[in-house]
Amino acid sequence: MKAAVQTNFKNERKASYVSRNIASWHNRGTAIEAKIETVLNQLREYTGIRSLKELNDTIVQAYLDTLQDRLQNDEITSKTAASYVSALNDVIRYTSEHLPVNLNPVSAKENGLSVGHVDYINRSVDSSIYKDFVSHLEAKQDIKSQALARSVELQRQFGLRLRESIAIKRNTIREALKSGKLHLTKQDLTKNGRERIVPIRNSEQFRVLKDVYNFMRESHLRSLAPTQTLKQQYNFAQRERYEYLKNTETYFRFHDFRHSFAHDLKREGHSDKEIAEQLGHGRLERTYTA
C-alpha cells in the first residue's frame, strides 16, 4: 500500500521530515534538503501556513515579497535570495505533483531577487488601502496589532523600512516632537547603521508621532516591538498583512509604503537627492520615483 504524502510542517521537526521527502523525490542531496527546510520554516513564520495543502499563488507571492523586503534591508544577499527561490521551486514542483493544486515555478529575476540591476517601478499604495489596513489593525485589541498599526503609519508618513518602524526608539520620537525633525540612527536599526534626518512637513506627521509616542509611553515600550524579539514582531507583521490580503482584492508590500512617501515628496517638488537622503539611500538611482 502506498504511503500517504507527508505535507505537515507545523514545527521544525515536521519541516525537517517533509524537506527530506522533497529532496529525495528530486534526487537531491543534503545541501538542498537544508535549504528546503529553511524555506518551509520561513513559509510558516512569514505567512502562517503549516501544510503544503495550504500552498497557493498568494502564499508564494507573499513569501517572495518578504524576501524582497529582506533583500532591500541587506538582511540577505541576492545569492541567498536566489537559492531560497530555487528551493521554493522544489517545494512547488513536489506539491503540484502530489497534491491537487496547480502551481508554477517562479523566477528570482522577475521578482527582483537576482544579482544585478533592478528596475524599480512606482508601487505606491493608494491612501484608501493604507487607511483601511491601519483601521483593520486598530480594530483589534491585542498589543501586537496596535503596535503594528503605528509602525505602518510611520512607514507611510516618514518612509521608514518595516524593520526601522518596529525598532524605532521612544526617545527618537520624543526628540522629533521637540526638534521638528525625525533623526534616525543605528539605535533605530537603520540600514548599515546610517543616520538620516526626515523633516516633519505637516500636521498629519506630527499627529502620527504624538500618537506613537503616547502609545509607547502608556504601554511601557521602548520600541514598537511588544514581543520578546524584533524578529517576532516582524514575522507577525508579515502574517497579518497576508491575513488582510486574503479577504480583499487589493495588494501591497510593506516596502511599497516607502514608494508612496517618495512619490509624495516628488509631487511636492523635492529633488531626487533630497528624496534619496530622506529614504536613506546612498545612490540616487535607488530612489523610488517615476
C-alpha positions in Angstrom: 0.0 0.0 0.0 1.4 3.4 -1.0 2.3 5.6 2.0 0.4 8.9 2.4 2.3 12.0 1.3 3.7 14.0 4.2 2.6 17.6 4.0 2.6 18.9 7.5 5.4 21.3 8.6 3.8 22.8 11.7 7.1 22.8 13.6 10.8 22.4 12.8 10.8 18.6 13.3 7.9 18.2 10.8 9.6 20.6 8.4 12.8 18.5 8.5 10.9 15.4 7.7 9.0 17.0 4.8 12.1 18.6 3.4 13.9 15.2 3.4 11.0 13.7 1.4 11.1 16.6 -1.1 14.8 16.4 -1.6 14.6 12.6 -2.0 11.9 13.0 -4.6 14.1 15.4 -6.6 17.1 13.1 -6.1 18.9 15.9 -4.4 21.4 15.8 -1.6 21.5 17.1 2.0 22.5 20.7 0.9 19.3 21.3 -0.9 17.4 19.5 1.9 18.7 22.1 4.3 17.6 25.0 2.0 14.1 23.4 1.6 13.8 23.1 5.3 14.7 26.7 5.7 12.1 27.7 3.2 9.4 25.6 4.9 10.1 27.2 8.2 10.1 30.7 6.7 6.8 30.0 5.0 5.4 29.1 8.4 6.9 32.2 10.1 6.0 34.7 7.4 2.6 33.5 6.2 1.3 31.3 9.0 0.7 28.2 6.8 1.6 24.8 8.3 0.9 22.4 5.4 1.7 22.0 1.7 -2.1 21.7 1.3 -2.3 25.4 2.1 0.2 26.5 -0.5 -1.2 28.6 -3.3 -0.1 31.5 -5.6 -1.0 34.2 -3.0 1.2 32.5 -0.4 4.0 32.1 -2.8 3.8 35.8 -3.7 3.7 36.8 0.0 6.8 34.8 0.6 8.6 36.4 -2.4 7.6 39.8 -1.1 9.2 39.1 2.2 12.4 38.1 0.5 12.3 41.4 -1.4 12.0 43.3 1.8 14.8 41.4 3.4 17.0 41.9 0.4 16.2 45.7 0.4 17.3 45.8 4.1 20.5 43.9 3.4 19.4 41.0 5.7 20.2 38.6 2.9 22.2 38.7 -0.3 20.9 38.3 -3.8 22.7 35.0 -4.0 21.0 33.7 -0.8 17.6 35.0 -2.1 18.1 33.2 -5.4 18.9 30.0 -3.5 15.7 30.3 -1.5 13.7 30.7 -4.7 15.4 27.6 -6.1 14.4 25.6 -3.0 10.9 27.1 -3.1 10.5 25.8 -6.7 11.5 22.4 -5.5 8.6 22.7 -3.0 6.3 23.9 -5.7 7.0 21.1 -8.1 6.7 18.5 -5.3 3.4 20.0 -4.2 2.0 20.2 -7.7 2.9 16.5 -8.3 1.5 15.1 -5.1 -1.5 17.3 -4.3 -4.5 18.5 -6.4 -3.0 22.0 -6.9 -1.5 23.7 -10.0 1.4 25.9 -9.1 4.0 27.2 -11.5 7.7 27.7 -10.6 8.7 31.3 -10.0 11.6 33.4 -11.3 14.1 35.1 -9.0 14.9 37.6 -11.7 11.3 38.5 -12.4 10.7 39.1 -8.7 13.8 41.4 -8.3 15.7 38.8 -6.4 18.6 38.0 -8.7 22.1 39.6 -8.9 22.3 42.7 -11.0 20.4 45.9 -11.7 16.7 46.1 -10.7 14.3 48.4 -12.4 12.2 50.0 -9.7 8.6 51.0 -10.6 6.0 53.0 -8.9 4.3 50.7 -6.4 2.7 53.4 -4.2 -0.1 52.3 -2.0 -3.4 54.1 -2.5 -4.3 56.1 0.5 -7.6 54.3 0.9 -5.9 50.9 1.2 -3.3 52.3 3.6 -6.1 53.8 5.8 -8.2 50.6 5.6 -5.3 48.4 6.7 -4.5 50.7 9.6 -8.1 50.6 10.6 -8.1 46.8 10.4 -5.2 46.7 12.8 -6.6 49.3 15.2 -9.8 47.4 15.5 -8.0 44.6 17.1 -7.4 44.5 20.9 -4.0 42.9 21.1 -0.9 45.0 21.6 1.0 43.5 18.7 -1.7 44.7 16.2 -1.9 48.1 17.9 1.9 48.5 17.6 1.9 47.3 14.0 -0.8 49.9 13.1 1.6 52.6 14.3 4.5 51.1 12.5 2.6 51.2 9.3 1.8 54.9 9.8 5.5 55.6 10.4 6.4 53.8 7.2 3.9 55.7 5.1 4.4 59.1 6.7 8.2 59.0 7.0 9.4 56.4 4.5 10.7 54.0 7.2 11.6 50.4 6.4 9.5 47.8 8.2 12.4 46.9 10.4 13.1 50.5 11.3 9.4 51.2 12.1 9.4 48.3 14.6 12.8 49.1 16.1 12.4 52.9 16.4 13.1 54.1 19.9 10.7 56.1 22.1 13.5 58.7 22.7 13.8 59.1 18.9 10.1 60.0 18.7 10.3 62.3 21.7 13.2 64.3 20.2 11.5 64.5 16.9 8.5 66.2 18.5 10.8 68.7 20.1 13.0 69.5 17.1 10.6 69.1 14.2 12.9 66.5 12.6 12.9 62.7 12.8 16.6 61.9 13.4 17.2 58.1 12.8 20.4 56.4 14.0 21.8 53.0 14.3 19.9 52.7 17.6 16.8 52.6 15.4 18.3 49.8 13.3 18.8 51.9 10.2 20.3 50.2 7.2 24.0 49.8 7.6 23.7 52.0 10.7 23.5 55.1 8.5 22.0 58.2 10.2 19.4 60.2 8.4 17.0 63.1 9.1 13.4 63.3 7.9 11.9 66.7 8.3 8.4 66.9 9.7 6.5 68.7 6.9 2.8 68.8 8.0 0.4 68.4 10.9 -0.5 64.8 10.0 3.1 63.7 10.6 3.0 65.5 13.9 -0.2 63.7 14.8 1.3 60.3 14.0 4.4 61.0 16.0 2.4 62.1 19.0 0.1 59.1 18.8 3.1 56.7 18.5 4.9 58.4 21.5 1.8 58.3 23.7 1.1 54.6 22.8 4.7 53.6 23.6 4.7 55.5 26.9 1.4 54.2 28.0 2.4 50.6 27.0 5.8 50.9 28.6 7.5 50.2 25.3 11.0 51.4 24.3 10.3 50.4 20.7 7.3 49.3 18.6 8.1 45.6 19.3 5.9 44.5 22.2 7.2 40.9 21.5 10.3 39.4 23.1 12.3 40.0 20.0 12.1 42.3 17.0 12.0 39.3 14.7 8.8 38.0 16.3 7.0 41.3 15.6 8.5 41.4 12.1 7.1 37.9 11.3 3.8 38.9 12.9 3.6 41.9 10.6 4.1 39.6 7.5 1.4 37.2 8.7 -1.0 40.0 9.5 -0.5 41.5 6.0 -1.3 38.2 4.4 -4.4 37.6 6.5 -5.7 41.1 5.5 -4.9 40.5 1.8 -6.7 37.2 1.8 -10.0 39.0 2.4 -9.6 41.8 -0.1 -8.9 42.3 -3.8 -6.1 44.7 -3.1 -2.4 44.1 -2.8 0.6 45.8 -1.3 4.0 45.1 0.3 5.2 46.9 3.4 8.1 48.3 1.3 5.5 49.9 -1.0 4.7 52.5 1.7 8.2 53.9 1.1 7.3 54.2 -2.6 4.3 56.3 -1.5 6.4 58.5 0.7 8.9 59.1 -2.1 6.2 60.0 -4.6 4.6 62.4 -2.2 8.0 64.2 -1.9 8.4 64.2 -5.7 4.9 65.8 -6.1 5.9 68.4 -3.6 8.9 69.4 -5.7 11.7 67.8 -3.8 14.8 66.8 -5.7 15.9 63.2 -6.2 18.9 64.0 -4.0 16.6 65.1 -1.2 14.4 62.1 -1.6 17.3 59.7 -1.5 18.7 61.3 1.6 15.3 61.0 3.4 14.9 57.4 2.4 18.5 56.6 3.5 19.8 55.7 0.0 23.4 56.1 -0.9 22.7 56.3 -4.6 20.2 58.4 -6.5 19.1 55.6 -8.7 17.7 53.8 -5.7 15.0 56.5 -5.2 11.5 55.2 -5.9 10.4 57.9 -8.3 8.6 57.6 -11.6 
